[in-house]
Amino acid sequence: MIKQLPNLITLGNLFCGTIATIFAVESNFKMAALFVVAGIVFDFFDGFVARLLKASGELGKQLDSLADMVTSGVVPGIIMSRLIQNNLLNQSNSFDDNFLDVALIGLILTLGACYRLANFNIDTRQSNSFIGLPTPAMSLFVISLPLIQEYSNYSYVSELITNNYVLIFITVILTYLMNAEIPLFSLKFKNYTIKDNFIKYLFLITSIILIFALNYLSVPLIIIFYIILSVISNYGKKAKL
């Protein structure tokens, strides 16, 4: 039974993702975000517990991706679709069935996440780092958008989120980044020396500062910073070679 603990934690991720899906469909973005974050926490700890108990296996690997598909694939796709649809409804005096057709563009994120997760399971290069943006990072980016729109003090940022061209652009870019051949560092530590983990410590410290300074707006900025920092790190490694 102890060996099944990581799988039970993974199912906790799926449970949270399922609840988040219900809230996302209802446009209750705050509660959807809350359960997505809870699911991502479960997603982090299932791997940690599996390594601790030496209970890693193929079942856990597959189960992990299936749970992620809901929490970090289905939910952000629905949220993006609802944001696009809500914008169209707010900008028109009459309901048009075509609104739904346009809003379906947001589900491209779900398709991109599915492709990435399937590819991740067969890609042996991603054991200690990532190639392409991880689906939880994409999900955090998307779920932050309606919260920024509602709670941000920066009106110009909120106005950007009400622009569907911006949302569609974000959808396309995030889908591309999830499946692009871009090496990105992971937050797994083999040791805790500053020399070997300078980039990771820089990222964590900067992220904490941004969270306290900018609240919800910090989330997309942190993810953009993560990508830029990874690219700079990779360029530095290639320059040394």
C-alpha positions as YAML, in Angstrom:
chain: A
units: angstrom
residues:
- id: 1
  name: MET
  ca: [0.00, 0.00, 0.00]
- id: 2
  name: ILE
  ca: [2.87, 2.37, 0.76]
- id: 3
  name: LYS
  ca: [4.15, 1.94, -2.80]
- id: 4
  name: GLN
  ca: [0.76, 3.15, -4.08]
- id: 5
  name: LEU
  ca: [1.00, 6.46, -2.20]
- id: 6
  name: PRO
  ca: [2.53, 8.36, -5.16]
- id: 7
  name: ASN
  ca: [-0.31, 7.15, -7.41]
- id: 8
  name: LEU
  ca: [-2.88, 8.28, -4.85]
- id: 9
  name: ILE
  ca: [-1.26, 11.73, -4.81]
- id: 10
  name: THR
  ca: [-1.41, 11.76, -8.63]
- id: 11
  name: LEU
  ca: [-5.13, 10.96, -8.42]
- id: 12
  name: GLY
  ca: [-5.42, 13.97, -6.09]
- id: 13
  name: ASN
  ca: [-4.09, 16.04, -9.00]
- id: 14
  name: LEU
  ca: [-6.76, 14.54, -11.29]
- id: 15
  name: PHE
  ca: [-9.48, 15.16, -8.69]
- id: 16
  name: CYS
  ca: [-8.51, 18.84, -8.41]
- id: 17
  name: GLY
  ca: [-8.33, 19.13, -12.18]
- id: 18
  name: THR
  ca: [-11.82, 17.69, -12.57]
- id: 19
  name: ILE
  ca: [-13.28, 20.17, -10.07]
- id: 20
  name: ALA
  ca: [-11.36, 23.00, -11.78]
- id: 21
  name: THR
  ca: [-12.94, 21.96, -15.09]
- id: 22
  name: ILE
  ca: [-16.43, 22.40, -13.64]
- id: 23
  name: PHE
  ca: [-15.58, 25.88, -12.33]
- id: 24
  name: ALA
  ca: [-13.91, 26.83, -15.63]
- id: 25
  name: VAL
  ca: [-17.04, 25.93, -17.60]
- id: 26
  name: GLU
  ca: [-19.05, 28.11, -15.22]
- id: 27
  name: SER
  ca: [-16.55, 30.99, -15.71]
- id: 28
  name: ASN
  ca: [-15.72, 30.85, -12.01]
- id: 29
  name: PHE
  ca: [-12.09, 31.58, -12.78]
- id: 30
  name: LYS
  ca: [-10.93, 32.20, -9.22]
- id: 31
  name: MET
  ca: [-12.08, 28.80, -7.96]
- id: 32
  name: ALA
  ca: [-10.81, 27.11, -11.13]
- id: 33
  name: ALA
  ca: [-7.39, 28.68, -10.54]
- id: 34
  name: LEU
  ca: [-7.41, 27.59, -6.90]
- id: 35
  name: PHE
  ca: [-7.98, 23.93, -7.82]
- id: 36
  name: VAL
  ca: [-5.47, 24.06, -10.68]
- id: 37
  name: VAL
  ca: [-2.80, 25.29, -8.26]
- id: 38
  name: ALA
  ca: [-3.78, 22.54, -5.80]
- id: 39
  name: GLY
  ca: [-3.49, 19.99, -8.60]
- id: 40
  name: ILE
  ca: [-0.05, 21.27, -9.58]
- id: 41
  name: VAL
  ca: [1.06, 20.95, -5.94]
- id: 42
  name: PHE
  ca: [-0.08, 17.32, -5.99]
- id: 43
  name: ASP
  ca: [1.75, 16.90, -9.31]
- id: 44
  name: PHE
  ca: [4.98, 18.14, -7.74]
- id: 45
  name: PHE
  ca: [4.78, 15.94, -4.67]
- id: 46
  name: ASP
  ca: [3.84, 12.68, -6.41]
- id: 47
  name: GLY
  ca: [7.24, 12.55, -8.09]
- id: 48
  name: PHE
  ca: [9.00, 13.59, -4.90]
- id: 49
  name: VAL
  ca: [7.25, 10.87, -2.87]
- id: 50
  name: ALA
  ca: [7.86, 8.28, -5.62]
- id: 51
  name: ARG
  ca: [11.60, 8.98, -5.52]
- id: 52
  name: LEU
  ca: [11.59, 8.97, -1.72]
- id: 53
  name: LEU
  ca: [9.84, 5.57, -1.57]
- id: 54
  name: LYS
  ca: [11.68, 4.27, -4.64]
- id: 55
  name: ALA
  ca: [8.28, 3.51, -6.12]
- id: 56
  name: SER
  ca: [8.73, 5.01, -9.59]
- id: 57
  name: GLY
  ca: [7.31, 2.94, -12.43]
- id: 58
  name: GLU
  ca: [5.63, 2.99, -15.81]
- id: 59
  name: LEU
  ca: [2.15, 3.06, -14.28]
- id: 60
  name: GLY
  ca: [2.94, 6.19, -12.29]
- id: 61
  name: LYS
  ca: [4.45, 7.84, -15.35]
- id: 62
  name: GLN
  ca: [1.36, 7.25, -17.46]
- id: 63
  name: LEU
  ca: [-1.01, 8.16, -14.64]
- id: 64
  name: ASP
  ca: [0.87, 11.41, -14.09]
- id: 65
  name: SER
  ca: [0.45, 12.48, -17.71]
- id: 66
  name: LEU
  ca: [-3.23, 11.56, -17.75]
- id: 67
  name: ALA
  ca: [-3.86, 13.66, -14.63]
- id: 68
  name: ASP
  ca: [-1.84, 16.55, -16.07]
- id: 69
  name: MET
  ca: [-3.90, 16.37, -19.24]
- id: 70
  name: VAL
  ca: [-6.95, 17.43, -17.24]
- id: 71
  name: THR
  ca: [-5.43, 19.91, -14.78]
- id: 72
  name: SER
  ca: [-2.92, 21.50, -17.15]
- id: 73
  name: GLY
  ca: [-4.52, 20.69, -20.51]
- id: 74
  name: VAL
  ca: [-8.30, 20.70, -20.45]
- id: 75
  name: VAL
  ca: [-8.75, 23.45, -17.84]
- id: 76
  name: PRO
  ca: [-6.55, 26.15, -19.45]
- id: 77
  name: GLY
  ca: [-8.13, 25.41, -22.85]
- id: 78
  name: ILE
  ca: [-11.61, 25.94, -21.40]
- id: 79
  name: ILE
  ca: [-10.55, 29.09, -19.55]
- id: 80
  name: MET
  ca: [-9.05, 30.60, -22.70]
- id: 81
  name: SER
  ca: [-12.20, 29.72, -24.64]
- id: 82
  name: ARG
  ca: [-14.41, 31.30, -22.01]
- id: 83
  name: LEU
  ca: [-12.28, 34.46, -21.95]
- id: 84
  name: ILE
  ca: [-12.59, 34.82, -25.72]
- id: 85
  name: GLN
  ca: [-16.32, 34.14, -25.60]
- id: 86
  name: ASN
  ca: [-16.91, 36.55, -22.72]
- id: 87
  name: ASN
  ca: [-15.02, 39.28, -24.57]
- id: 88
  name: LEU
  ca: [-17.16, 38.79, -27.65]
- id: 89
  name: LEU
  ca: [-20.37, 38.86, -25.61]
- id: 90
  name: ASN
  ca: [-19.33, 42.01, -23.77]
- id: 91
  name: GLN
  ca: [-18.55, 43.75, -27.04]
- id: 92
  name: SER
  ca: [-21.88, 42.90, -28.70]
- id: 93
  name: ASN
  ca: [-25.49, 43.69, -27.92]
- id: 94
  name: SER
  ca: [-26.82, 40.41, -29.31]
- id: 95
  name: PHE
  ca: [-25.87, 36.77, -28.92]
- id: 96
  name: ASP
  ca: [-24.41, 35.09, -31.98]
- id: 97
  name: ASP
  ca: [-23.73, 31.36, -32.29]
- id: 98
  name: ASN
  ca: [-20.52, 32.25, -34.14]
- id: 99
  name: PHE
  ca: [-19.14, 33.45, -30.82]
- id: 100
  name: LEU
  ca: [-18.80, 29.83, -29.78]
- id: 101
  name: ASP
  ca: [-16.96, 28.95, -32.99]
- id: 102
  name: VAL
  ca: [-14.36, 31.67, -32.44]
- id: 103
  name: ALA
  ca: [-14.01, 30.79, -28.76]
- id: 104
  name: LEU
  ca: [-13.06, 27.23, -29.68]
- id: 105
  name: ILE
  ca: [-9.68, 28.59, -30.76]
- id: 106
  name: GLY
  ca: [-8.77, 28.53, -27.06]
- id: 107
  name: LEU
  ca: [-8.94, 24.74, -27.10]
- id: 108
  name: ILE
  ca: [-5.81, 24.68, -29.25]
- id: 109
  name: LEU
  ca: [-4.03, 24.88, -25.89]
- id: 110
  name: THR
  ca: [-5.62, 21.56, -24.91]
- id: 111
  name: LEU
  ca: [-4.50, 19.92, -28.14]
- id: 112
  name: GLY
  ca: [-0.97, 21.28, -27.73]
- id: 113
  name: ALA
  ca: [-0.81, 20.06, -24.13]
- id: 114
  name: CYS
  ca: [-1.96, 16.59, -25.18]
- id: 115
  name: TYR
  ca: [0.72, 16.37, -27.86]
- id: 116
  name: ARG
  ca: [3.40, 17.57, -25.46]
- id: 117
  name: LEU
  ca: [2.44, 15.12, -22.71]
- id: 118
  name: ALA
  ca: [2.38, 12.17, -25.12]
- id: 119
  name: ASN
  ca: [5.77, 13.21, -26.49]
- id: 120
  name: PHE
  ca: [7.14, 13.72, -22.97]
- id: 121
  name: ASN
  ca: [6.39, 10.09, -22.09]
- id: 122
  name: ILE
  ca: [8.58, 8.76, -24.92]
- id: 123
  name: ASP
  ca: [11.31, 11.42, -24.85]
- id: 124
  name: THR
  ca: [14.22, 10.12, -22.78]
- id: 125
  name: ARG
  ca: [16.01, 13.49, -22.95]
- id: 126
  name: GLN
  ca: [13.68, 15.12, -20.38]
- id: 127
  name: SER
  ca: [14.73, 13.33, -17.20]
- id: 128
  name: ASN
  ca: [16.66, 16.22, -15.60]
- id: 129
  name: SER
  ca: [15.43, 19.17, -17.68]
- id: 130
  name: PHE
  ca: [12.63, 20.06, -20.07]
- id: 131
  name: ILE
  ca: [12.42, 20.50, -23.80]
- id: 132
  name: GLY
  ca: [9.57, 22.88, -24.43]
- id: 133
  name: LEU
  ca: [7.41, 24.66, -21.89]
- id: 134
  name: PRO
  ca: [5.96, 22.26, -19.26]
- id: 135
  name: THR
  ca: [2.17, 22.07, -19.27]
- id: 136
  name: PRO
  ca: [1.83, 23.24, -15.61]
- id: 137
  name: ALA
  ca: [3.70, 26.44, -16.53]
- id: 138
  name: MET
  ca: [1.37, 27.01, -19.48]
- id: 139
  name: SER
  ca: [-1.62, 26.36, -17.25]
- id: 140
  name: LEU
  ca: [-0.45, 28.84, -14.61]
- id: 141
  name: PHE
  ca: [0.04, 31.46, -17.31]
- id: 142
  name: VAL
  ca: [-3.52, 31.03, -18.60]
- id: 143
  name: ILE
  ca: [-5.33, 30.83, -15.26]
- id: 144
  name: SER
  ca: [-3.64, 34.06, -14.19]
- id: 145
  name: LEU
  ca: [-5.18, 36.04, -17.07]
- id: 146
  name: PRO
  ca: [-8.76, 36.40, -15.75]
- id: 147
  name: LEU
  ca: [-7.40, 37.12, -12.26]
- id: 148
  name: ILE
  ca: [-5.18, 39.87, -13.65]
- id: 149
  name: GLN
  ca: [-8.17, 41.22, -15.57]
- id: 150
  name: GLU
  ca: [-10.28, 41.38, -12.41]
- id: 151
  name: TYR
  ca: [-7.81, 42.28, -9.70]
- id: 152
  name: SER
  ca: [-4.88, 44.05, -11.37]
- id: 153
  name: ASN
  ca: [-4.32, 47.75, -10.70]
- id: 154
  name: TYR
  ca: [-2.74, 48.09, -14.14]
- id: 155
  name: SER
  ca: [-5.67, 48.99, -16.40]
- id: 156
  name: TYR
  ca: [-3.64, 48.75, -19.61]
- id: 157
  name: VAL
  ca: [-2.83, 45.10, -18.84]
- id: 158
  name: SER
  ca: [-6.51, 44.35, -18.19]
- id: 159
  name: GLU
  ca: [-7.38, 45.99, -21.51]
- id: 160
  name: LEU
  ca: [-4.96, 43.68, -23.30]
- id: 161
  name: ILE
  ca: [-6.81, 40.67, -21.92]
- id: 162
  name: THR
  ca: [-10.09, 42.02, -23.29]
- id: 163
  name: ASN
  ca: [-8.53, 42.00, -26.76]
- id: 164
  name: ASN
  ca: [-9.20, 38.65, -28.43]
- id: 165
  name: TYR
  ca: [-6.35, 39.13, -30.89]
- id: 166
  name: VAL
  ca: [-4.01, 39.20, -27.89]
- id: 167
  name: LEU
  ca: [-5.63, 36.08, -26.41]
- id: 168
  name: ILE
  ca: [-5.39, 34.21, -29.71]
- id: 169
  name: PHE
  ca: [-1.74, 35.29, -30.04]
- id: 170
  name: ILE
  ca: [-1.04, 34.01, -26.51]
- id: 171
  name: THR
  ca: [-2.80, 30.73, -27.37]
- id: 172
  name: VAL
  ca: [-0.66, 30.18, -30.47]
- id: 173
  name: ILE
  ca: [2.61, 31.15, -28.75]
- id: 174
  name: LEU
  ca: [2.02, 28.95, -25.69]
- id: 175
  name: THR
  ca: [1.04, 26.00, -27.90]
- id: 176
  name: TYR
  ca: [4.23, 26.47, -29.89]
- id: 177
  name: LEU
  ca: [6.42, 26.84, -26.79]
- id: 178
  name: MET
  ca: [5.05, 23.62, -25.27]
- id: 179
  name: ASN
  ca: [6.22, 21.65, -28.29]
- id: 180
  name: ALA
  ca: [9.28, 23.64, -29.39]
- id: 181
  name: GLU
  ca: [12.79, 22.19, -29.22]
- id: 182
  name: ILE
  ca: [13.82, 24.71, -26.57]
- id: 183
  name: PRO
  ca: [15.77, 23.30, -23.59]
- id: 184
  name: LEU
  ca: [14.48, 24.68, -20.30]
- id: 185
  name: PHE
  ca: [15.98, 24.07, -16.87]
- id: 186
  name: SER
  ca: [14.06, 22.20, -14.18]
- id: 187
  name: LEU
  ca: [14.01, 23.00, -10.47]
- id: 188
  name: LYS
  ca: [15.42, 19.62, -9.48]
- id: 189
  name: PHE
  ca: [18.52, 20.03, -7.30]
- id: 190
  name: LYS
  ca: [21.34, 17.45, -7.34]
- id: 191
  name: ASN
  ca: [23.13, 19.58, -4.76]
- id: 192
  name: TYR
  ca: [22.53, 23.02, -3.27]
- id: 193
  name: THR
  ca: [25.74, 24.86, -4.13]
- id: 194
  name: ILE
  ca: [25.40, 28.34, -5.63]
- id: 195
  name: LYS
  ca: [27.98, 27.49, -8.29]
- id: 196
  name: ASP
  ca: [25.96, 24.60, -9.72]
- id: 197
  name: ASN
  ca: [22.53, 26.17, -9.19]
- id: 198
  name: PHE
  ca: [23.06, 29.89, -9.76]
- id: 199
  name: ILE
  ca: [20.38, 30.10, -12.49]
- id: 200
  name: LYS
  ca: [17.84, 28.27, -10.31]
- id: 201
  name: TYR
  ca: [18.48, 30.45, -7.27]
- id: 202
  name: LEU
  ca: [18.29, 33.59, -9.41]
- id: 203
  name: PHE
  ca: [14.97, 32.42, -10.81]
- id: 204
  name: LEU
  ca: [13.51, 31.56, -7.39]
- id: 205
  name: ILE
  ca: [14.59, 34.82, -5.73]
- id: 206
  name: THR
  ca: [13.34, 36.92, -8.65]
- id: 207
  name: SER
  ca: [10.04, 35.02, -8.66]
- id: 208
  name: ILE
  ca: [9.46, 35.69, -4.96]
- id: 209
  name: ILE
  ca: [10.15, 39.41, -5.44]
- id: 210
  name: LEU
  ca: [7.76, 39.58, -8.40]
- id: 211
  name: ILE
  ca: [4.99, 37.76, -6.51]
- id: 212
  name: PHE
  ca: [5.12, 40.21, -3.59]
- id: 213
  name: ALA
  ca: [5.41, 43.23, -5.88]
- id: 214
  name: LEU
  ca: [2.88, 42.41, -8.61]
- id: 215
  name: ASN
  ca: [0.53, 39.73, -7.23]
- id: 216
  name: TYR
  ca: [-1.29, 37.91, -10.08]
- id: 217
  name: LEU
  ca: [0.54, 39.89, -12.76]
- id: 218
  name: SER
  ca: [3.75, 38.24, -11.59]
- id: 219
  name: VAL
  ca: [2.69, 34.82, -12.93]
- id: 220
  name: PRO
  ca: [3.06, 35.44, -16.70]
- id: 221
  name: LEU
  ca: [6.15, 37.57, -16.05]
- id: 222
  name: ILE
  ca: [7.76, 34.75, -14.07]
- id: 223
  name: ILE
  ca: [7.09, 32.26, -16.88]
- id: 224
  name: ILE
  ca: [8.47, 34.67, -19.50]
- id: 225
  name: PHE
  ca: [11.53, 35.21, -17.28]
- id: 226
  name: TYR
  ca: [11.91, 31.42, -16.92]
- id: 227
  name: ILE
  ca: [12.02, 30.99, -20.70]
- id: 228
  name: ILE
  ca: [14.45, 33.90, -21.23]
- id: 229
  name: LEU
  ca: [16.72, 32.69, -18.42]
- id: 230
  name: SER
  ca: [16.76, 29.18, -19.90]
- id: 231
  name: VAL
  ca: [17.70, 30.51, -23.34]
- id: 232
  name: ILE
  ca: [20.50, 32.64, -21.87]
- id: 233
  name: SER
  ca: [21.75, 29.67, -19.84]
- id: 234
  name: ASN
  ca: [21.78, 27.41, -22.89]
- id: 235
  name: TYR
  ca: [23.60, 30.04, -24.94]
- id: 236
  name: GLY
  ca: [26.21, 30.35, -22.20]
- id: 237
  name: LYS
  ca: [26.75, 26.58, -22.13]
- id: 238
  name: LYS
  ca: [27.19, 26.47, -25.92]
- id: 239
  name: ALA
  ca: [29.64, 29.42, -25.79]
- id: 240
  name: LYS
  ca: [31.82, 27.51, -23.29]
- id: 241
  name: LEU
  ca: [31.93, 24.53, -25.69]
...
